[in-house]
Amino acid sequence: MKPIITIEYCPKCGWLMRSAWMAQELLTTFADELGGVTLRPSEVAGSFIIYIADEKLLDRKELGHFPEIKELKQMVRDKVAPGKSLGHSDRK
């Protein structure tokens, strides 16, 4: 069974569009590796947490900033497809 990513975002902060964009990027990059991406509005103000199969991958508050899409793709790749090349996203 392919893992599902959940992006929990604060709707009061206006982060729905950012969440949808990240979901689209992940679904495009990991079309064969993911079972889907779910967007979940949080009841906690300022929340932006990404889970893979209910395991927390990252928390914006702990990270101190929003992840760059390159950083997020690398983190997801390391969990769901460690051998997958991300092309230009693998370059420093």
Stockholm file with secondary structure:
# STOCKHOLM 1.0

chainA/1-92         MKPIITIEYCPKCGWLMRSAWMAQELLTTFADELGGVTLRPSEVAGSFIIYIADEKLLDRKELGHFPEIKELKQMVRDKVAPGKSLGHSDRK
#=GR chainA/1-92 SS CCCEEEEEECGGGTCHHHHHHHHHHHHHHTTTTCSEEEEEECSSTTCEEEEETTEEEEEHHHHTSCCCHHHHHHHHHHHHCTTCCCGGGGCC
#=GC SS_cons        CCCEEEEEECGGGTCHHHHHHHHHHHHHHTTTTCSEEEEEECSSTTCEEEEETTEEEEEHHHHTSCCCHHHHHHHHHHHHCTTCCCGGGGCC
//
